[in-house]
């Protein structure tokens, strides 16, 4: 396990820090299936965040940024209705 942050530099040479993207590490086929089942059984976004080990803002960021994540969430919500 390396640093949680990725170093980058601005035009003056100062170090800028950005949080490491953990999407690929967390979003595995197993977790995808568990999230599908969670939503299918009426689970909430808070429960999904707990299952994935992320905060709610990360959940919404992923929902906007990653089509496969959005697809699972949307499908699960529709199936639960």
PyMOL commands that place a pseudoatom at each C-alpha (Angstrom):
pseudoatom trace, name=CA, resn=UNK, resi=1, chain=A, elem=C, hetatm=0, pos=[0.000, 0.000, 0.000]
pseudoatom trace, name=CA, resn=UNK, resi=2, chain=A, elem=C, hetatm=0, pos=[1.465, 3.293, -1.049]
pseudoatom trace, name=CA, resn=UNK, resi=3, chain=A, elem=C, hetatm=0, pos=[0.515, 6.803, -0.209]
pseudoatom trace, name=CA, resn=UNK, resi=4, chain=A, elem=C, hetatm=0, pos=[-3.148, 7.786, -0.313]
pseudoatom trace, name=CA, resn=UNK, resi=5, chain=A, elem=C, hetatm=0, pos=[-2.187, 10.827, -2.332]
pseudoatom trace, name=CA, resn=UNK, resi=6, chain=A, elem=C, hetatm=0, pos=[-0.731, 11.438, -5.757]
pseudoatom trace, name=CA, resn=UNK, resi=7, chain=A, elem=C, hetatm=0, pos=[1.839, 14.210, -6.002]
pseudoatom trace, name=CA, resn=UNK, resi=8, chain=A, elem=C, hetatm=0, pos=[1.616, 16.697, -8.806]
pseudoatom trace, name=CA, resn=UNK, resi=9, chain=A, elem=C, hetatm=0, pos=[3.248, 20.067, -9.258]
pseudoatom trace, name=CA, resn=UNK, resi=10, chain=A, elem=C, hetatm=0, pos=[1.950, 23.465, -10.319]
pseudoatom trace, name=CA, resn=UNK, resi=11, chain=A, elem=C, hetatm=0, pos=[3.781, 25.822, -12.683]
pseudoatom trace, name=CA, resn=UNK, resi=12, chain=A, elem=C, hetatm=0, pos=[5.897, 27.240, -9.838]
pseudoatom trace, name=CA, resn=UNK, resi=13, chain=A, elem=C, hetatm=0, pos=[7.056, 23.803, -8.718]
pseudoatom trace, name=CA, resn=UNK, resi=14, chain=A, elem=C, hetatm=0, pos=[4.900, 23.631, -5.584]
pseudoatom trace, name=CA, resn=UNK, resi=15, chain=A, elem=C, hetatm=0, pos=[3.533, 20.213, -4.724]
pseudoatom trace, name=CA, resn=UNK, resi=16, chain=A, elem=C, hetatm=0, pos=[-0.191, 19.798, -5.177]
pseudoatom trace, name=CA, resn=UNK, resi=17, chain=A, elem=C, hetatm=0, pos=[-1.889, 16.846, -3.531]
pseudoatom trace, name=CA, resn=UNK, resi=18, chain=A, elem=C, hetatm=0, pos=[-4.907, 15.034, -4.901]
pseudoatom trace, name=CA, resn=UNK, resi=19, chain=A, elem=C, hetatm=0, pos=[-6.763, 12.171, -3.257]
pseudoatom trace, name=CA, resn=UNK, resi=20, chain=A, elem=C, hetatm=0, pos=[-6.083, 8.806, -4.839]
pseudoatom trace, name=CA, resn=UNK, resi=21, chain=A, elem=C, hetatm=0, pos=[-8.970, 7.402, -6.874]
pseudoatom trace, name=CA, resn=UNK, resi=22, chain=A, elem=C, hetatm=0, pos=[-10.090, 4.159, -5.245]
pseudoatom trace, name=CA, resn=UNK, resi=23, chain=A, elem=C, hetatm=0, pos=[-12.923, 3.390, -7.661]
pseudoatom trace, name=CA, resn=UNK, resi=24, chain=A, elem=C, hetatm=0, pos=[-11.152, 0.534, -9.465]
pseudoatom trace, name=CA, resn=UNK, resi=25, chain=A, elem=C, hetatm=0, pos=[-9.956, -0.923, -6.169]
pseudoatom trace, name=CA, resn=UNK, resi=26, chain=A, elem=C, hetatm=0, pos=[-13.406, -0.838, -4.554]
pseudoatom trace, name=CA, resn=UNK, resi=27, chain=A, elem=C, hetatm=0, pos=[-15.738, -1.455, -7.514]
pseudoatom trace, name=CA, resn=UNK, resi=28, chain=A, elem=C, hetatm=0, pos=[-15.151, -5.182, -8.042]
pseudoatom trace, name=CA, resn=UNK, resi=29, chain=A, elem=C, hetatm=0, pos=[-17.585, -7.630, -9.712]
pseudoatom trace, name=CA, resn=UNK, resi=30, chain=A, elem=C, hetatm=0, pos=[-18.388, -9.031, -6.254]
pseudoatom trace, name=CA, resn=UNK, resi=31, chain=A, elem=C, hetatm=0, pos=[-19.226, -5.620, -4.819]
pseudoatom trace, name=CA, resn=UNK, resi=32, chain=A, elem=C, hetatm=0, pos=[-21.228, -4.796, -7.938]
pseudoatom trace, name=CA, resn=UNK, resi=33, chain=A, elem=C, hetatm=0, pos=[-23.388, -7.879, -7.370]
pseudoatom trace, name=CA, resn=UNK, resi=34, chain=A, elem=C, hetatm=0, pos=[-23.764, -7.139, -3.653]
pseudoatom trace, name=CA, resn=UNK, resi=35, chain=A, elem=C, hetatm=0, pos=[-24.898, -3.603, -4.452]
pseudoatom trace, name=CA, resn=UNK, resi=36, chain=A, elem=C, hetatm=0, pos=[-27.406, -4.923, -7.019]
pseudoatom trace, name=CA, resn=UNK, resi=37, chain=A, elem=C, hetatm=0, pos=[-28.863, -7.233, -4.380]
pseudoatom trace, name=CA, resn=UNK, resi=38, chain=A, elem=C, hetatm=0, pos=[-28.865, -4.519, -1.737]
pseudoatom trace, name=CA, resn=UNK, resi=39, chain=A, elem=C, hetatm=0, pos=[-30.894, -2.142, -3.893]
pseudoatom trace, name=CA, resn=UNK, resi=40, chain=A, elem=C, hetatm=0, pos=[-33.111, -4.950, -5.175]
pseudoatom trace, name=CA, resn=UNK, resi=41, chain=A, elem=C, hetatm=0, pos=[-34.007, -5.722, -1.558]
pseudoatom trace, name=CA, resn=UNK, resi=42, chain=A, elem=C, hetatm=0, pos=[-34.845, -2.083, -0.835]
pseudoatom trace, name=CA, resn=UNK, resi=43, chain=A, elem=C, hetatm=0, pos=[-31.499, -0.972, 0.587]
pseudoatom trace, name=CA, resn=UNK, resi=44, chain=A, elem=C, hetatm=0, pos=[-30.704, 2.708, 0.954]
pseudoatom trace, name=CA, resn=UNK, resi=45, chain=A, elem=C, hetatm=0, pos=[-27.857, 4.815, -0.383]
pseudoatom trace, name=CA, resn=UNK, resi=46, chain=A, elem=C, hetatm=0, pos=[-26.487, 5.022, 3.172]
pseudoatom trace, name=CA, resn=UNK, resi=47, chain=A, elem=C, hetatm=0, pos=[-26.429, 1.214, 3.345]
pseudoatom trace, name=CA, resn=UNK, resi=48, chain=A, elem=C, hetatm=0, pos=[-24.708, 1.105, -0.056]
pseudoatom trace, name=CA, resn=UNK, resi=49, chain=A, elem=C, hetatm=0, pos=[-22.069, 3.562, 1.167]
pseudoatom trace, name=CA, resn=UNK, resi=50, chain=A, elem=C, hetatm=0, pos=[-21.492, 1.425, 4.237]
pseudoatom trace, name=CA, resn=UNK, resi=51, chain=A, elem=C, hetatm=0, pos=[-21.197, -1.712, 2.074]
pseudoatom trace, name=CA, resn=UNK, resi=52, chain=A, elem=C, hetatm=0, pos=[-18.624, -0.033, -0.183]
pseudoatom trace, name=CA, resn=UNK, resi=53, chain=A, elem=C, hetatm=0, pos=[-16.772, 1.780, 2.602]
pseudoatom trace, name=CA, resn=UNK, resi=54, chain=A, elem=C, hetatm=0, pos=[-17.303, 5.217, 1.059]
pseudoatom trace, name=CA, resn=UNK, resi=55, chain=A, elem=C, hetatm=0, pos=[-18.982, 8.448, 2.130]
pseudoatom trace, name=CA, resn=UNK, resi=56, chain=A, elem=C, hetatm=0, pos=[-22.207, 9.698, 0.579]
pseudoatom trace, name=CA, resn=UNK, resi=57, chain=A, elem=C, hetatm=0, pos=[-20.467, 12.421, -1.451]
pseudoatom trace, name=CA, resn=UNK, resi=58, chain=A, elem=C, hetatm=0, pos=[-18.200, 9.795, -3.045]
pseudoatom trace, name=CA, resn=UNK, resi=59, chain=A, elem=C, hetatm=0, pos=[-21.295, 7.751, -3.893]
pseudoatom trace, name=CA, resn=UNK, resi=60, chain=A, elem=C, hetatm=0, pos=[-22.834, 10.721, -5.739]
pseudoatom trace, name=CA, resn=UNK, resi=61, chain=A, elem=C, hetatm=0, pos=[-19.530, 11.563, -7.441]
pseudoatom trace, name=CA, resn=UNK, resi=62, chain=A, elem=C, hetatm=0, pos=[-19.229, 7.994, -8.728]
pseudoatom trace, name=CA, resn=UNK, resi=63, chain=A, elem=C, hetatm=0, pos=[-22.879, 8.030, -9.789]
pseudoatom trace, name=CA, resn=UNK, resi=64, chain=A, elem=C, hetatm=0, pos=[-22.197, 11.072, -11.980]
pseudoatom trace, name=CA, resn=UNK, resi=65, chain=A, elem=C, hetatm=0, pos=[-18.783, 9.966, -13.248]
pseudoatom trace, name=CA, resn=UNK, resi=66, chain=A, elem=C, hetatm=0, pos=[-19.001, 6.197, -13.886]
pseudoatom trace, name=CA, resn=UNK, resi=67, chain=A, elem=C, hetatm=0, pos=[-21.673, 4.785, -16.200]
pseudoatom trace, name=CA, resn=UNK, resi=68, chain=A, elem=C, hetatm=0, pos=[-21.374, 1.204, -14.919]
pseudoatom trace, name=CA, resn=UNK, resi=69, chain=A, elem=C, hetatm=0, pos=[-21.900, 2.375, -11.329]
pseudoatom trace, name=CA, resn=UNK, resi=70, chain=A, elem=C, hetatm=0, pos=[-24.898, 4.505, -12.360]
pseudoatom trace, name=CA, resn=UNK, resi=71, chain=A, elem=C, hetatm=0, pos=[-26.362, 1.569, -14.277]
pseudoatom trace, name=CA, resn=UNK, resi=72, chain=A, elem=C, hetatm=0, pos=[-26.242, -0.724, -11.231]
pseudoatom trace, name=CA, resn=UNK, resi=73, chain=A, elem=C, hetatm=0, pos=[-27.779, 1.920, -8.954]
pseudoatom trace, name=CA, resn=UNK, resi=74, chain=A, elem=C, hetatm=0, pos=[-30.544, 2.779, -11.421]
pseudoatom trace, name=CA, resn=UNK, resi=75, chain=A, elem=C, hetatm=0, pos=[-31.335, -0.871, -12.158]
pseudoatom trace, name=CA, resn=UNK, resi=76, chain=A, elem=C, hetatm=0, pos=[-31.449, -1.693, -8.463]
pseudoatom trace, name=CA, resn=UNK, resi=77, chain=A, elem=C, hetatm=0, pos=[-33.778, 1.199, -7.719]
pseudoatom trace, name=CA, resn=UNK, resi=78, chain=A, elem=C, hetatm=0, pos=[-36.145, 0.216, -10.537]
pseudoatom trace, name=CA, resn=UNK, resi=79, chain=A, elem=C, hetatm=0, pos=[-36.122, -3.440, -9.498]
pseudoatom trace, name=CA, resn=UNK, resi=80, chain=A, elem=C, hetatm=0, pos=[-36.963, -2.464, -5.920]
pseudoatom trace, name=CA, resn=UNK, resi=81, chain=A, elem=C, hetatm=0, pos=[-40.110, -0.594, -6.980]
for i in range(1, 81): cmd.bond("trace and resi %d" % i, "trace and resi %d" % (i + 1))
show_as sticks, trace
zoom trace
